[in-house]
Amino acid sequence: MELKEILKKAIAVGVDAAFIVSNDNLAPDSNVTAHILHKAVQSLAPNASVLVFGQTSLDELDGQTGLKVAELFNVPTLTHCKSVEWQGDDLVGQKESIAGIETHSLQVSQTQPAVLCVAKCDYELRGRIS
């Protein structure tokens, strides 16, 4: 699926804003990418409450970009999530592990974004984060 189609789908299920940040002149490196995304969020979406990343990027396949952005913002993160929902001010995510389904919650601040790293679902999404 083309990137623009993915972003259109995200907006269709409730995302408030989505941006493409691209630079073909940079070598793929999760540190550089994280710094660029950190600055982009500060500039384009300074009031964002949740930043959503794929678990693994197509550049280095190291799964570190979302975590590094969270570190730059000094905020908590939920990783490997296959489903997410709001419960009050908390973002609650479920992930599959060898032990079965694990549930973790993350309190979302009004002043800094929380970072969510989602795993690719092997099924079509039916719900939405609301």
Secondary structure by P-SEA (a helix, b strand, c coil): ccaaaaaaaaaaacccbbbbbbbccccccaaaaaaaaaaaaacccccccbbbbcccccccccccaaaaaaaaacccccccccbbbbcccbbbbbbbccccbbbbbbbbbccbbbbbbbcccccccccccc
